[in-house]
Amino acid sequence: MAPKRDRLEVIRDILLVIQSHRNEIKPTPLLRYSNLSSQRFAEYISELLEKQFIWEKVDKKGRKFYSLTEKGTYYLEKYAVIKRFINDFGL
């Protein structure tokens, strides 16, 4: 069984899913791909919107989409650097 993801990994996973879908994804597929309960998903999305890692766009038909901001992209870059550092030193 895989170990539980910590908070920073969940955030990274959500941001990576958005990025891998050409930086635009609807809430339901994002929920499914992020592998979270709907309650936990809503909590993370609220936090990411509040901290401006993602933004919500509504099209003319009223459909919601999430996209990464520059801050969200920067988080992914820094997360990768930290992860490499941890792996390099076997921590």
Buried (B, 14 or more C-beta within 10 A) or exposed (E): EEEEBEEEEBBBBBBBBBBEBEBEBEBEEBBEBBEBEEEEBEEBBEBBBEEEBBBEEEEEEEEEBBBBBEEBBEBBEEBEEEEEEEEEEEE
